């Protein structure tokens, strides 16, 4: 995700703009952030960047991906 704090080069505590939950964001840190393992796709990523400022927690990312996958299956 796009987070201005990514430039710091270290993990930090963040609050998910979708659910309000706290999580550790490691984007820009020494190890890859957990969110980097998700395949969001360009459409979903663009939608998320418009709707939310900052990174989403893993639980919200998983929920959004699951909903997207279910919607894709229904539209086939």
N, CA, C and O of each residue as an XYZ file, in Angstrom:
304
protein
N       0.850     -1.175      0.000
C       0.000      0.000      0.000
C       0.891      1.232      0.000
O       2.108      1.133      0.158
N       0.283      2.368     -0.175
C       1.012      3.620     -0.220
C       0.950      4.308      1.120
O      -0.108      4.799      1.515
N       2.058      4.354      1.826
C       2.085      4.961      3.147
C       3.282      5.881      3.228
O       4.409      5.441      2.998
N       3.069      7.163      3.552
C       4.190      8.088      3.651
C       5.240      7.623      4.653
O       6.418      7.943      4.496
N       4.842      6.882      5.671
C       5.782      6.426      6.683
C       6.699      5.329      6.150
O       7.658      4.954      6.825
N       6.429      4.810      4.963
C       7.273      3.777      4.379
C       8.690      4.290      4.161
O       9.635      3.502      4.123
N       8.842      5.575      4.022
C      10.136      6.163      3.738
C      11.091      6.072      4.925
O      12.293      6.272      4.751
N      10.593      5.778      6.121
C      11.429      5.782      7.311
C      12.421      4.635      7.338
O      13.453      4.752      7.999
N      12.161      3.539      6.655
C      13.075      2.424      6.618
C      13.001      1.517      7.821
O      13.924      0.736      8.056
N      11.935      1.592      8.591
C      11.801      0.703      9.743
C      10.336      0.373      9.983
O       9.436      1.091      9.547
N      10.122     -0.729     10.687
C       8.760     -1.135     11.041
C       8.162     -0.113     11.999
O       8.878      0.523     12.773
N       6.849      0.034     11.937
C       6.173      0.961     12.840
C       4.767      0.455     13.142
O       4.193     -0.324     12.381
N       4.233      0.908     14.251
C       2.859      0.584     14.603
C       1.943      1.459     13.760
O       2.169      2.661     13.623
N       0.927      0.855     13.207
C      -0.013      1.574     12.353
C      -1.434      1.228     12.776
O      -1.666      0.247     13.483
N      -2.369      2.040     12.334
C      -3.780      1.781     12.568
C      -4.438      1.631     11.204
O      -4.290      2.489     10.334
N      -5.160      0.546     11.028
C      -5.823      0.263      9.758
C      -6.943      1.281      9.536
O      -7.809      1.438     10.397
N      -6.937      1.972      8.395
C      -7.990      2.947      8.131
C      -9.352      2.312      7.839
O     -10.369      3.005      7.843
N      -9.379      1.015      7.591
C     -10.645      0.329      7.291
C     -11.335     -0.155      8.558
O     -12.530      0.080      8.738
N     -10.592     -0.832      9.447
C     -11.218     -1.416     10.642
C     -10.808     -0.718     11.936
O     -11.435     -0.922     12.976
N      -9.765      0.099     11.879
C      -9.296      0.799     13.072
C      -8.359     -0.008     13.945
O      -7.888      0.488     14.968
N      -8.080     -1.250     13.557
C      -7.204     -2.107     14.356
C      -5.741     -1.714     14.218
O      -5.324     -1.180     13.190
N      -4.966     -1.984     15.263
C      -3.532     -1.717     15.243
C      -2.794     -2.914     14.656
O      -3.198     -4.062     14.843
N      -1.708     -2.629     13.943
C      -0.866     -3.684     13.393
C       0.534     -3.126     13.165
O       0.739     -1.913     13.163
N       1.486     -4.023     12.976
C       2.850     -3.603     12.681
C       3.030     -3.565     11.176
O       2.862     -4.573     10.490
N       3.371     -2.396     10.673
C       3.637     -2.222      9.247
C       5.151     -2.236      9.070
O       5.862     -1.453      9.699
N       5.632     -3.114      8.224
C       7.068     -3.215      8.000
C       7.455     -2.717      6.615
O       8.583     -2.939      6.175
N       6.546     -2.054      5.927
C       6.870     -1.513      4.606
C       8.023     -0.531      4.749
O       7.985      0.367      5.589
N       9.024     -0.704      3.943
C      10.197      0.149      4.023
C      11.201     -0.317      5.058
O      12.257      0.294      5.219
N      10.881     -1.397      5.763
C      11.783     -1.924      6.778
C      12.835     -2.837      6.175
O      12.984     -2.921      4.956
N      13.550     -3.511      7.038
C      14.620     -4.400      6.588
C      14.097     -5.707      6.010
O      14.794     -6.359      5.234
N      12.883     -6.097      6.376
C      12.268     -7.305      5.834
C      10.970     -6.910      5.144
O      10.382     -5.887      5.495
N      10.510     -7.687      4.180
C       9.268     -7.338      3.476
C       8.066     -7.301      4.418
O       7.959     -8.106      5.343
N       7.186     -6.373      4.168
C       5.947     -6.275      4.937
C       5.069     -7.484      4.606
O       5.089     -7.983      3.481
N       4.311     -7.943      5.577
C       3.436     -9.104      5.378
C       2.456     -8.877      4.234
O       2.078     -9.831      3.553
N       2.038     -7.639      4.011
C       1.054     -7.368      2.957
C       1.614     -7.623      1.560
O       0.851     -7.744      0.602
N       2.929     -7.706      1.435
C       3.533     -7.931      0.125
C       3.242     -9.328     -0.416
O       3.459     -9.586     -1.600
N       2.757    -10.226      0.428
C       2.467    -11.590     -0.036
C       1.109    -11.689     -0.739
O       0.787    -12.735     -1.304
N       0.319    -10.632     -0.714
C      -1.021    -10.662     -1.305
C      -0.994    -10.189     -2.751
O      -0.300     -9.232     -3.094
N      -1.755    -10.871     -3.588
C      -1.951    -10.462     -4.977
C      -3.242     -9.653     -5.035
O      -4.334    -10.218     -5.085
N      -3.112     -8.347     -5.027
C      -4.296     -7.490     -5.004
C      -4.857     -7.231     -6.394
O      -6.065     -7.057     -6.552
N      -4.010     -7.205     -7.382
C      -4.452     -6.881     -8.727
C      -4.547     -5.377     -8.891
O      -4.801     -4.666     -7.918
N      -4.349     -4.881    -10.096
C      -4.308     -3.436    -10.320
C      -5.625     -2.716    -10.020
O      -5.610     -1.589     -9.524
N      -6.757     -3.349    -10.315
C      -8.043     -2.687    -10.086
C      -8.311     -2.499     -8.595
O      -8.683     -1.409     -8.160
N      -8.120     -3.564     -7.812
C      -8.363     -3.483     -6.376
C      -7.376     -2.527     -5.721
O      -7.763     -1.744     -4.855
N      -6.120     -2.576     -6.114
C      -5.117     -1.685     -5.542
C      -5.473     -0.225     -5.806
O      -5.369      0.614     -4.912
N      -5.889      0.073     -7.022
C      -6.277      1.441     -7.376
C      -7.474      1.897     -6.538
O      -7.499      3.030     -6.055
N      -8.454      1.028     -6.367
C      -9.638      1.330     -5.559
C      -9.255      1.592     -4.100
O      -9.753      2.534     -3.484
N      -8.376      0.763     -3.556
C      -7.946      0.930     -2.165
C      -7.179      2.231     -1.971
O      -7.370      2.915     -0.966
N      -6.320      2.579     -2.913
C      -5.551      3.818     -2.810
C      -6.452      5.045     -2.854
O      -6.146      6.056     -2.223
N      -7.563      4.971     -3.593
C      -8.524      6.080     -3.634
C      -9.299      6.197     -2.330
O      -9.568      7.300     -1.854
N      -9.653      5.055     -1.758
C     -10.553      5.035     -0.606
C      -9.846      5.212      0.734
O     -10.413      5.805      1.652
N      -8.619      4.710      0.864
C      -7.933      4.709      2.159
C      -6.577      5.389      2.072
O      -5.879      5.291      1.063
N      -6.219      6.079      3.145
C      -4.887      6.656      3.259
C      -4.071      5.733      4.157
O      -4.445      5.500      5.306
N      -2.988      5.220      3.657
C      -2.137      4.347      4.452
C      -2.415      2.880      4.196
O      -3.238      2.510      3.358
N      -1.704      2.062      4.945
C      -1.772      0.608      4.783
C      -2.967      0.010      5.511
O      -3.399      0.514      6.547
N      -3.485     -1.062      4.955
C      -4.538     -1.836      5.609
C      -3.905     -3.031      6.310
O      -2.855     -3.524      5.898
N      -4.555     -3.488      7.369
C      -4.057     -4.658      8.096
C      -4.275     -5.913      7.251
O      -5.055     -5.913      6.298
N      -3.573     -6.974      7.621
C      -3.682     -8.229      6.875
C      -5.096     -8.788      6.889
O      -5.556     -9.323      5.880
N      -5.793     -8.674      8.015
C      -7.163     -9.202      8.099
C      -8.072     -8.504      7.092
O      -8.880     -9.158      6.434
N      -7.950     -7.193      6.964
C      -8.783     -6.462      6.004
C      -8.390     -6.794      4.571
O      -9.258     -6.943      3.711
N      -7.090     -6.911      4.305
C      -6.658     -7.287      2.961
C      -7.198     -8.658      2.580
O      -7.681     -8.850      1.464
N      -7.117     -9.609      3.503
C      -7.642    -10.950      3.236
C      -9.144    -10.913      2.988
O      -9.642    -11.606      2.101
N      -9.870    -10.114      3.762
C     -11.319     -9.991      3.594
C     -11.658     -9.399      2.229
O     -12.545     -9.902      1.540
N     -10.968     -8.346      1.838
C     -11.229     -7.710      0.546
C     -10.894     -8.638     -0.618
O     -11.622     -8.677     -1.610
N      -9.811     -9.372     -0.504
C      -9.436    -10.314     -1.562
C     -10.470    -11.426     -1.662
O     -10.854    -11.821     -2.763
N     -10.920    -11.930     -0.527
C     -11.949    -12.982     -0.508
C     -13.234    -12.468     -1.162
O     -13.843    -13.174     -1.964
N     -13.645    -11.255     -0.828
C     -14.859    -10.680     -1.428
C     -14.689    -10.484     -2.924
O     -15.617    -10.734     -3.694
N     -13.499    -10.034     -3.345
C     -13.235     -9.850     -4.769
C     -13.281    -11.191     -5.493
O     -13.877    -11.301     -6.564
N     -12.653    -12.210     -4.910
C     -12.658    -13.540     -5.528
C     -14.073    -14.086     -5.655
O     -14.416    -14.675     -6.680
N     -14.895    -13.900     -4.634
C     -16.288    -14.357     -4.688
C     -17.069    -13.600     -5.748
O     -17.876    -14.198     -6.459
N     -16.848    -12.300     -5.869
C     -17.539    -11.501     -6.882
C     -17.118    -11.940     -8.281
O     -17.950    -12.015     -9.186
N     -15.828    -12.229     -8.461
C     -15.341    -12.693     -9.763
C     -15.987    -14.016    -10.147
O     -16.340    -14.220    -11.308
N     -16.142    -14.909     -9.190
C     -16.756    -16.212     -9.463
C     -18.224    -16.049     -9.841
O     -18.734    -16.777    -10.692
N     -18.906    -15.092     -9.206
C     -20.318    -14.868     -9.500
C     -20.519    -14.253    -10.875
O     -21.554    -14.468    -11.507
N     -19.533    -13.486    -11.347
C     -19.704    -12.807    -12.630
C     -19.323    -13.687    -13.820
O     -19.499    -13.280    -14.968
N     -18.813    -14.866    -13.563
C     -18.412    -15.762    -14.670
C     -19.619    -16.449    -15.268
O     -19.480    -17.235    -16.205
